Amino acid sequence: MNWRILNGLVFLLFISDALASLNVINAVSNLGVRPIQNTLAHLKDFVEIAAENGYFAEAHEVVTEDGYILKMFRIPPRNNCTKKVPILLMHGFLQGAECFLDAGPEAPGFLLAQECYDLWFGNVRGNYHSRRHKTLNPDKDLKFWQFSVDEIGKYDVPAMVDYVLDATAMKQLIYLGYSQGGLTFFVMNSERPEYVNKIKLFLGLAPGSRVYHTRSKPVRVAANLVNSLRIPLEAAGVWEILSQGFPIQGALSTLCTIELLSAVVCGLGKTFVDSSHPGSVTPETQKRLFQHAPAGSSVQNFAWYGQALNSLKFSKFDFGRVKNLQVYGKSTPPEYDIGASKSPAVIFHGKDDRLVDTKDVGWAVEQLANVLEFHVVDDPLWNHSDTCYSQSWKDVIFGTMKKYLNQYDQIDDN
């Protein structure tokens, strides 16, 4: 299929989701209910998926400084485990905590649980688990959705770090960030340098930062479109985008459960935004992936990516000259200091990652103060989704990761 046709299809999918959201939001904006009832409410959540695989999991709530109520999940170590430094796992853009379990028994979350780690899985503001606030109603208040990676890194990630450390009576944790989960780690360290000493080791799975060289044409089309239409979309009541249960996610989730269609539909849906790597992500994993993703975010957050795709800088949200002066005291948004992330770091990446390109990851690695290893996977087809979902994750990623975990998972006496 021609890439122009694919781009057109993706464009129509994104637009149909926005238009569906707009029509329903306008129809029920005064009712105080979710614009579209979640048609996927029957799907198993994190706790149920963990139980199916033989693990006990807990749900926790964390409240940020600016009032967002975030849901976290925990898989505690079994009783016969030696106590280790806890690990906080942060998902990528438009994902939820389930991304670390969707690959089945050898998913990253389960492999780490087998190693006796105390695992904590975050969910950032605006995804289906963290769609709550102390005072704001996400169905009525635009202010709830006025956030991007800026606020996620400044408020959400620090709140979850503190919660884990308080709950475990620890001074440090290991941070594992996939894609946006790595990007917001960099934001936290730049904005909140007091958190640097709370991180014993950073494990970056294709971590984002600057995304100028992103090769995914559908993502470029969609993000640029959302950025250019952000203000009229928000004025029309479209504040949330690509959430669970809305047309794109609901259609993919349904089609991916049909045996005759799953391989084609799920595989094509994944290849839309990334590269093709036949056989790496199993059909079963693809089914689960599209049951949980897209998981929702704000139009403003998607617009941030539209801005970042066109800049060689890693900067805060660009509101335009006038508002930038009000918010930042200067006409252009400030850049983040990746060098502020001084924790020992291990970075994993694939050569055919079309979302977080090798050039941009390499640029970030050069800025980091203490990189132990920049592990580029040998497989030339290894892509962005492989870095979290591949059936080869244990062999390709986990062996190297364990080597560094074994060096940094011991609890310091002082």
GUFIFI-658512 format. One line per field, with one value per residue (C-alpha): residue in one letter; x, y, z. Coordinates in nm, 3 decimals. Example, Ala and Ser with C-alpha at 12.3 -4.5 7.8 and 13.67 -1.06 7.14 Angstrom:
code <- [A, S]
xx <- [1.230, 1.367]
yy <- [-0.450, -0.106]
zz <- [0.780, 0.714]
END
This chain:
code <- [M, N, W, R, I, L, N, G, L, V, F, L, L, F, I, S, D, A, L, A, S, L, N, V, I, N, A, V, S, N, L, G, V, R, P, I, Q, N, T, L, A, H, L, K, D, F, V, E, I, A, A, E, N, G, Y, F, A, E, A, H, E, V, V, T, E, D, G, Y, I, L, K, M, F, R, I, P, P, R, N, N, C, T, K, K, V, P, I, L, L, M, H, G, F, L, Q, G, A, E, C, F, L, D, A, G, P, E, A, P, G, F, L, L, A, Q, E, C, Y, D, L, W, F, G, N, V, R, G, N, Y, H, S, R, R, H, K, T, L, N, P, D, K, D, L, K, F, W, Q, F, S, V, D, E, I, G, K, Y, D, V, P, A, M, V, D, Y, V, L, D, A, T, A, M, K, Q, L, I, Y, L, G, Y, S, Q, G, G, L, T, F, F, V, M, N, S, E, R, P, E, Y, V, N, K, I, K, L, F, L, G, L, A, P, G, S, R, V, Y, H, T, R, S, K, P, V, R, V, A, A, N, L, V, N, S, L, R, I, P, L, E, A, A, G, V, W, E, I, L, S, Q, G, F, P, I, Q, G, A, L, S, T, L, C, T, I, E, L, L, S, A, V, V, C, G, L, G, K, T, F, V, D, S, S, H, P, G, S, V, T, P, E, T, Q, K, R, L, F, Q, H, A, P, A, G, S, S, V, Q, N, F, A, W, Y, G, Q, A, L, N, S, L, K, F, S, K, F, D, F, G, R, V, K, N, L, Q, V, Y, G, K, S, T, P, P, E, Y, D, I, G, A, S, K, S, P, A, V, I, F, H, G, K, D, D, R, L, V, D, T, K, D, V, G, W, A, V, E, Q, L, A, N, V, L, E, F, H, V, V, D, D, P, L, W, N, H, S, D, T, C, Y, S, Q, S, W, K, D, V, I, F, G, T, M, K, K, Y, L, N, Q, Y, D, Q, I, D, D, N]
xx <- [0.000, 0.127, 0.246, 0.028, -0.277, -0.167, -0.114, -0.458, -0.618, -0.444, -0.541, -0.906, -0.887, -0.756, -1.012, -1.301, -1.201, -1.189, -1.521, -1.691, -1.559, -1.680, -2.033, -2.089, -1.920, -2.144, -2.451, -2.385, -2.164, -2.424, -2.495, -2.175, -2.113, -1.839, -1.891, -1.887, -1.953, -1.650, -1.737, -1.434, -1.531, -1.537, -1.167, -0.933, -0.738, -0.388, -0.480, -0.675, -0.400, -0.142, -0.364, -0.409, -0.033, 0.005, 0.094, -0.081, -0.122, -0.250, -0.402, -0.289, -0.389, -0.142, -0.238, -0.010, 0.074, -0.172, -0.457, -0.454, -0.544, -0.324, -0.366, -0.061, -0.032, 0.209, 0.331, 0.500, 0.780, 0.686, 0.749, 1.064, 1.233, 1.534, 1.452, 1.581, 1.559, 1.206, 1.149, 0.910, 0.798, 0.655, 0.465, 0.483, 0.256, -0.108, -0.041, -0.123, 0.055, -0.072, 0.187, 0.442, 0.220, 0.064, 0.338, 0.224, 0.427, 0.759, 0.649, 0.887, 0.672, 0.652, 1.020, 1.113, 0.864, 1.033, 1.354, 1.192, 1.166, 0.908, 0.743, 0.539, 0.364, 0.260, -0.025, 0.006, -0.271, -0.529, -0.502, -0.799, -0.663, -0.581, -0.877, -0.958, -0.885, -0.962, -1.166, -1.177, -1.427, -1.257, -1.590, -1.665, -1.339, -1.091, -0.838, -0.811, -0.675, -0.436, -0.123, 0.159, 0.478, 0.578, 0.331, 0.366, 0.739, 0.712, 0.425, 0.318, 0.654, 0.785, 0.459, 0.490, 0.859, 0.777, 0.485, 0.696, 0.978, 0.737, 0.549, 0.867, 1.066, 1.345, 1.571, 1.617, 1.448, 1.528, 1.337, 1.243, 1.095, 0.960, 0.940, 0.750, 0.821, 1.189, 1.120, 0.930, 1.215, 1.442, 1.182, 1.164, 1.539, 1.560, 1.266, 1.309, 1.684, 1.624, 1.492, 1.822, 1.947, 1.629, 1.711, 1.971, 1.959, 1.776, 1.677, 1.563, 1.366, 1.381, 1.346, 1.209, 1.352, 1.413, 1.204, 1.306, 1.417, 1.101, 1.041, 0.680, 0.482, 0.139, 0.259, 0.400, 0.074, -0.143, 0.073, 0.121, -0.252, -0.344, -0.089, -0.225, -0.586, -0.533, -0.699, -1.012, -1.042, -1.031, -1.278, -1.513, -1.489, -1.242, -0.990, -0.922, -0.785, -0.749, -0.893, -0.999, -1.342, -1.343, -1.368, -1.005, -0.924, -1.263, -1.254, -0.901, -0.975, -1.282, -1.123, -0.812, -1.020, -1.146, -0.911, -0.924, -0.861, -0.632, -0.300, -0.374, -0.559, -0.344, -0.020, -0.118, -0.239, 0.098, 0.294, 0.097, 0.302, 0.618, 0.818, 0.741, 0.913, 0.732, 0.696, 0.851, 0.524, 0.293, -0.071, -0.183, 0.027, -0.111, -0.464, -0.390, -0.195, -0.495, -0.727, -0.530, -0.397, -0.451, -0.517, -0.594, -0.424, -0.486, -0.498, -0.232, 0.003, -0.038, 0.024, 0.354, 0.473, 0.363, 0.587, 0.878, 0.878, 0.973, 1.246, 1.603, 1.548, 1.395, 1.174, 0.866, 0.527, 0.514, 0.200, 0.294, 0.489, 0.235, 0.147, 0.509, 0.599, 0.330, 0.419, 0.796, 0.896, 1.043, 0.903, 1.025, 0.983, 1.284, 1.484, 1.516, 1.857, 1.903, 2.243, 2.061, 1.985, 2.299, 2.186, 2.369, 2.184, 2.145, 1.974, 1.818, 1.727, 1.645, 1.792, 1.452, 1.267, 1.070, 0.914, 1.224, 1.495, 1.853, 1.982, 1.766, 1.843, 2.213, 2.179, 2.022, 2.289, 2.557, 2.391, 2.353, 2.614, 2.657, 2.571, 2.683, 2.583, 2.402, 2.269, 2.167, 1.998, 2.180, 1.860, 1.828, 1.446, 1.412, 1.162, 0.983, 0.709, 0.961, 1.135, 0.836, 0.629, 0.859, 0.851, 1.233, 1.251, 1.393, 1.685, 1.749, 1.692, 1.659, 1.998, 2.181, 1.932, 1.981, 2.355, 2.305, 2.014, 2.236, 2.486, 2.236, 1.951, 2.117, 1.987, 2.246, 2.293, 2.351]
yy <- [0.000, 0.346, 0.559, 0.847, 0.625, 0.515, 0.876, 0.962, 0.679, 0.777, 1.137, 1.034, 0.817, 1.105, 1.347, 1.103, 1.064, 1.439, 1.496, 1.217, 1.362, 1.709, 1.600, 1.401, 1.652, 1.927, 1.710, 1.620, 1.902, 2.004, 1.655, 1.604, 1.255, 1.100, 1.210, 0.853, 0.562, 0.339, 0.052, -0.137, -0.147, -0.527, -0.546, -0.669, -0.400, -0.412, -0.600, -0.867, -0.915, -0.956, -1.211, -1.410, -1.443, -1.548, -1.213, -1.011, -0.641, -0.338, -0.008, 0.319, 0.684, 0.972, 1.340, 1.590, 1.941, 2.083, 1.851, 1.569, 1.227, 0.962, 0.588, 0.372, -0.004, -0.214, -0.570, -0.627, -0.879, -1.221, -1.309, -1.510, -1.224, -1.029, -0.660, -0.448, -0.090, -0.039, 0.026, 0.287, 0.210, 0.494, 0.434, 0.621, 0.870, 0.753, 0.447, 0.321, 0.099, -0.214, -0.160, -0.331, -0.642, -0.673, -0.897, -1.182, -1.399, -1.257, -0.893, -0.646, -0.617, -0.991, -1.054, -0.792, -0.938, -1.278, -1.110, -1.012, -0.638, -0.416, -0.275, 0.044, 0.137, 0.497, 0.650, 1.014, 1.272, 1.238, 0.867, 0.644, 0.559, 0.917, 1.115, 1.278, 1.597, 1.731, 2.025, 2.008, 1.803, 1.662, 1.664, 2.028, 2.211, 2.293, 2.374, 2.001, 1.941, 2.234, 2.028, 1.871, 1.685, 2.004, 1.943, 1.565, 1.595, 1.876, 1.740, 1.383, 1.209, 1.375, 1.294, 0.927, 0.915, 1.057, 0.822, 0.514, 0.628, 0.707, 0.377, 0.171, 0.378, 0.408, 0.701, 0.609, 0.415, 0.285, 0.462, 0.278, 0.510, 0.404, 0.672, 0.966, 0.807, 0.880, 1.225, 1.331, 1.196, 1.448, 1.721, 1.635, 1.656, 1.986, 2.144, 1.974, 1.916, 1.809, 1.479, 1.382, 1.230, 1.022, 0.820, 0.548, 0.429, 0.542, 0.281, 0.447, 0.238, 0.449, 0.763, 1.073, 1.425, 1.618, 1.447, 1.649, 1.346, 1.137, 0.944, 0.839, 1.025, 0.958, 1.090, 1.400, 1.464, 1.412, 1.605, 1.900, 1.906, 1.902, 2.174, 2.399, 2.343, 2.339, 2.671, 2.619, 2.258, 2.369, 2.649, 2.391, 2.168, 1.911, 1.893, 1.520, 1.312, 0.942, 0.818, 0.465, 0.380, 0.650, 0.547, 0.467, 0.267, 0.101, -0.006, -0.142, -0.325, -0.491, -0.580, -0.718, -0.980, -1.125, -1.408, -1.359, -0.986, -0.953, -1.020, -0.776, -0.506, -0.505, -0.537, -0.262, -0.040, -0.073, -0.028, 0.291, 0.480, 0.269, 0.042, -0.318, -0.602, -0.925, -1.174, -0.957, -0.860, -1.160, -1.144, -1.202, -0.910, -0.691, -0.774, -0.672, -0.364, -0.222, -0.301, -0.055, 0.195, 0.468, 0.551, 0.922, 1.253, 1.622, 1.807, 2.036, 1.745, 1.618, 1.974, 1.980, 1.694, 1.887, 2.173, 1.948, 1.770, 2.098, 2.209, 2.102, 2.209, 2.026, 2.302, 2.380, 2.434, 2.726, 2.934, 3.205, 3.523, 3.712, 3.430, 3.313, 3.653, 3.612, 3.253, 3.245, 3.611, 3.575, 3.548, 3.192, 2.885, 2.788, 2.476, 2.182, 2.095, 1.722, 1.747, 1.798, 1.422, 1.310, 0.963, 0.662, 0.585, 0.289, 0.367, 0.107, 0.181, 0.022, 0.112, 0.118, 0.322, 0.573, 0.751, 0.823, 0.839, 0.727, 1.078, 1.228, 0.955, 0.995, 1.370, 1.310, 1.057, 1.317, 1.558, 1.312, 1.331, 0.963, 0.713, 0.362, 0.214, 0.319, -0.018, -0.014, -0.343, -0.540, -0.640, -0.382, -0.407, -0.340, -0.055, 0.158, -0.088, -0.374, -0.190, -0.264, -0.537, -0.774, -1.146, -1.123, -0.860, -1.105, -1.199, -0.863, -0.615, -0.788, -0.956, -0.624, -0.457, -0.726, -0.667, -0.308, -0.384, -0.627, -0.347, -0.088, -0.274, -0.311, -0.096, 0.145, 0.141, 0.517]
zz <- [0.000, -0.093, 0.201, 0.082, 0.113, 0.459, 0.561, 0.434, 0.627, 0.948, 0.893, 0.855, 1.166, 1.377, 1.234, 1.284, 1.648, 1.701, 1.523, 1.714, 2.037, 1.940, 1.850, 2.164, 2.395, 2.262, 2.308, 2.671, 2.794, 3.052, 3.181, 3.376, 3.234, 3.026, 2.662, 2.532, 2.761, 2.782, 2.552, 2.680, 3.046, 3.033, 2.954, 3.224, 3.405, 3.551, 3.871, 3.681, 3.421, 3.697, 3.874, 3.551, 3.536, 3.898, 4.058, 4.325, 4.242, 4.432, 4.321, 4.484, 4.447, 4.434, 4.447, 4.274, 4.398, 4.144, 4.242, 3.986, 4.123, 3.966, 3.990, 4.045, 4.053, 4.254, 4.222, 4.558, 4.596, 4.724, 5.087, 5.019, 4.831, 4.953, 4.982, 4.694, 4.576, 4.432, 4.061, 3.921, 3.564, 3.353, 3.032, 2.702, 2.526, 2.493, 2.707, 3.055, 3.305, 3.125, 2.850, 3.076, 3.107, 2.761, 2.618, 2.843, 3.083, 2.958, 2.952, 3.119, 3.432, 3.488, 3.415, 3.674, 3.922, 3.884, 3.999, 4.331, 4.265, 4.435, 4.122, 4.097, 3.772, 3.711, 3.511, 3.410, 3.412, 3.138, 3.064, 3.150, 3.494, 3.595, 3.468, 3.803, 3.995, 4.342, 4.208, 3.825, 3.622, 3.309, 3.124, 3.203, 3.276, 3.001, 3.274, 3.354, 3.002, 2.988, 3.033, 2.835, 2.915, 3.100, 3.382, 3.373, 3.434, 3.686, 3.897, 3.812, 3.809, 4.130, 4.310, 4.217, 4.310, 4.653, 4.701, 4.626, 4.854, 5.138, 5.100, 5.096, 5.349, 5.093, 5.003, 4.636, 4.359, 4.012, 3.735, 3.416, 3.153, 2.814, 2.543, 2.699, 3.037, 2.973, 2.836, 3.147, 3.360, 3.187, 3.246, 3.617, 3.665, 3.479, 3.665, 4.002, 4.054, 4.414, 4.272, 4.111, 4.437, 4.470, 4.157, 4.196, 3.832, 3.519, 3.261, 2.939, 2.688, 2.371, 2.585, 2.416, 2.437, 2.118, 1.846, 1.542, 1.337, 1.392, 1.067, 1.125, 0.860, 1.016, 1.352, 1.186, 0.999, 1.307, 1.554, 1.321, 1.252, 1.622, 1.697, 1.422, 1.534, 1.911, 1.988, 1.770, 1.892, 2.256, 2.183, 2.031, 2.341, 2.208, 2.493, 2.520, 2.235, 2.153, 2.480, 2.560, 2.417, 2.149, 1.780, 1.695, 2.003, 2.022, 1.656, 1.676, 1.999, 1.849, 1.515, 1.684, 1.864, 1.533, 1.443, 1.067, 1.093, 1.391, 1.217, 0.934, 1.127, 1.441, 1.252, 1.009, 1.292, 1.467, 1.143, 1.072, 1.328, 1.353, 1.121, 1.032, 1.219, 1.128, 1.412, 1.681, 1.852, 1.868, 1.755, 2.117, 2.237, 1.958, 2.069, 2.426, 2.313, 2.127, 2.415, 2.627, 2.374, 2.279, 2.643, 2.610, 2.668, 2.619, 2.289, 2.435, 2.502, 2.146, 2.025, 2.218, 1.999, 1.692, 1.804, 1.901, 1.566, 1.401, 1.639, 1.708, 2.068, 2.365, 2.498, 2.700, 2.539, 2.297, 2.366, 2.117, 2.176, 2.387, 2.627, 2.641, 2.781, 3.046, 3.137, 3.089, 3.090, 2.742, 2.391, 2.329, 2.554, 2.768, 2.685, 2.921, 3.059, 2.995, 3.159, 3.489, 3.481, 3.662, 3.774, 3.627, 3.305, 3.069, 2.740, 2.507, 2.148, 1.812, 1.473, 1.300, 1.565, 1.359, 1.655, 1.864, 1.602, 1.667, 1.593, 1.867, 2.120, 2.043, 2.098, 2.440, 2.535, 2.459, 2.703, 2.989, 3.262, 3.353, 3.079, 3.173, 2.839, 2.521, 2.410, 2.044, 1.953, 1.684, 1.502, 1.219, 1.230, 1.604, 1.636, 1.896, 1.994, 2.014, 2.298, 2.523, 2.352, 2.160, 2.237, 2.217, 2.494, 2.745, 2.520, 2.353, 2.639, 2.973, 2.983, 2.963, 3.197, 3.465, 3.460, 3.573, 3.804, 3.991, 4.044, 4.167, 4.339, 4.679, 4.963, 5.100, 5.476, 5.506]
END
